[in-house]
Amino acid sequence: MGAIWEIDFYSRPLVDENQKKVWELLVCESPTTTQQSTAQLFRYAQYCPSDRVNSLWLGEALQTAMREADAAPQRIRFFRRQMNNMITKACKDIGIPSAASRRSIALRQWLDDRMEHFYPQQPNFQATTTTSVQMFSDPPKPLPEALIGEKWTFVNLAASQFADMSDWQIGFGEAFPLDMVKVAPETQIPGLIVYSPRSVPMAAWMSGLEIVAVRYQPAPKSTLLLETGASESWILARLEGTTQQEAARFEASKQQAKGVHFIAIQATPDSEEFAGFWLLYEES
């Protein structure tokens, strides 16, 4: 399987000789395991002339990045919804699947670093009031009936236990190095395990969703949500009584773990393998 790329194509706080905004393509490889070194992730940056901001230029720039990486990515994800049409067309033209996704940890960290340390050092820097990219969630939808788990439970694992995650038996999933978000080894990482006899098709379906986070929504109805893609939200469960308290503790544990958590899918509580396991990060 090829790598997954996270890309951003947007204007920067820089101006050209005509005082027009400079656009830039950033490409960053997505980490997919806990063992990956972030220093070894592929990165690529290329400025775009203000009069060539279109899908044709973007497609050509992505192909240049592929030549530099010596490989094409398996797929591309991007987080700016307003760039959906241009990025989708460029990726389609060069034959690479793409998806809008809030799962872009490495790219957004790199972009934040460039905003703070790189762009202000450039001679054409133009100070501006920048606001963080707003991430929205659509009204939650019910999961397809065939994909609703029969049981589920909240659990905690120490961050140190993820060091050997590559040795676990996992059918579908994705992870990232916990040092990316500076989580201490003793930190308890909260998670949700869903049990279902249809665990494999359920995990296969979820693998195509760009899973972002599991979130407890206490109002207007106490609900456990699965956040996916650019803005999609799915109802995992309606909560009552003690499960509401468990979900509230889950959210509190997420905060203590700097937003890191996970969702896993197993056939039964006695199973020694995971049909699916996704390590997740929800920015505060």
Secondary structure as the mmCIF struct_conf table of DSSP 4:
data_model
#
loop_
_struct_conf.conf_type_id
_struct_conf.id
_struct_conf.beg_label_comp_id
_struct_conf.beg_label_asym_id
_struct_conf.beg_label_seq_id
_struct_conf.end_label_comp_id
_struct_conf.end_label_asym_id
_struct_conf.end_label_seq_id
STRN STRN1 ILE A 4 VAL A 15
TURN_TY1_P TURN_TY1_P1 GLU A 17 ASN A 18
BEND BEND1 GLN A 19 GLN A 19
HELX_LH_PP_P HELX_LH_PP_P1 LYS A 20 LYS A 20
STRN STRN2 LYS A 21 GLU A 29
HELX_LH_PP_P HELX_LH_PP_P2 SER A 30 PRO A 31
BEND BEND2 THR A 33 THR A 33
TURN_TY1_P TURN_TY1_P2 THR A 34 GLN A 35
HELX_RH_3T_P HELX_RH_3T_P1 THR A 38 GLN A 40
BEND BEND3 LEU A 41 LEU A 41
STRN STRN3 ARG A 43 CYS A 48
HELX_RH_3T_P HELX_RH_3T_P2 SER A 50 ARG A 52
BEND BEND4 ASN A 54 ASN A 54
HELX_RH_AL_P HELX_RH_AL_P1 SER A 55 ALA A 69
TURN_TY1_P TURN_TY1_P3 ASP A 70 ASP A 70
BEND BEND5 ALA A 71 ALA A 71
BEND BEND6 GLN A 74 GLN A 74
STRN STRN4 ARG A 75 PHE A 78
HELX_RH_3T_P HELX_RH_3T_P3 ARG A 81 MET A 83
HELX_RH_AL_P HELX_RH_AL_P2 ASN A 84 ASP A 93
TURN_TY1_P TURN_TY1_P4 ILE A 94 GLY A 95
STRN STRN5 SER A 98 ALA A 100
BEND BEND7 ARG A 102 ARG A 102
HELX_RH_AL_P HELX_RH_AL_P3 ILE A 105 ASP A 113
HELX_RH_PI_P HELX_RH_PI_P1 ARG A 114 PHE A 118
HELX_RH_3T_P HELX_RH_3T_P4 TYR A 119 GLN A 121
BEND BEND8 GLN A 122 GLN A 122
TURN_TY1_P TURN_TY1_P5 PRO A 123 ASN A 124
STRN STRN6 PHE A 125 PHE A 125
HELX_LH_PP_P HELX_LH_PP_P3 SER A 132 GLN A 134
HELX_LH_PP_P HELX_LH_PP_P4 ASP A 138 PRO A 140
STRN STRN7 LYS A 141 PRO A 142
HELX_LH_PP_P HELX_LH_PP_P5 LEU A 143 PRO A 144
HELX_RH_3T_P HELX_RH_3T_P5 GLU A 145 LEU A 147
BEND BEND9 GLU A 150 GLU A 150
STRN STRN8 LYS A 151 ALA A 158
HELX_RH_3T_P HELX_RH_3T_P6 ALA A 159 ASP A 167
BEND BEND10 TRP A 168 TRP A 168
STRN STRN9 ILE A 170 GLU A 174
HELX_RH_3T_P HELX_RH_3T_P7 LEU A 178 VAL A 181
TURN_TY1_P TURN_TY1_P6 LYS A 182 LYS A 182
TURN_TY1_P TURN_TY1_P7 PRO A 185 GLU A 186
HELX_LH_PP_P HELX_LH_PP_P6 THR A 187 THR A 187
STRN STRN10 GLN A 188 TYR A 195
TURN_TY1_P TURN_TY1_P8 PRO A 197 ARG A 198
HELX_RH_AL_P HELX_RH_AL_P4 SER A 199 MET A 206
TURN_TY1_P TURN_TY1_P9 SER A 207 GLY A 208
BEND BEND11 LEU A 209 LEU A 209
STRN STRN11 ILE A 211 GLN A 217
BEND BEND12 ALA A 219 LYS A 221
STRN STRN12 THR A 223 THR A 228
TURN_TY1_P TURN_TY1_P10 GLY A 229 SER A 231
STRN STRN13 GLU A 232 ARG A 238
TURN_TY1_P TURN_TY1_P11 GLY A 241 GLY A 241
HELX_RH_AL_P HELX_RH_AL_P5 THR A 242 GLN A 256
TURN_TY1_P TURN_TY1_P12 ALA A 257 GLY A 259
STRN STRN14 VAL A 260 GLN A 266
BEND BEND13 ALA A 267 THR A 268
TURN_TY1_P TURN_TY1_P13 PRO A 269 ASP A 270
BEND BEND14 GLU A 272 GLU A 273
STRN STRN15 PHE A 274 TYR A 281
#
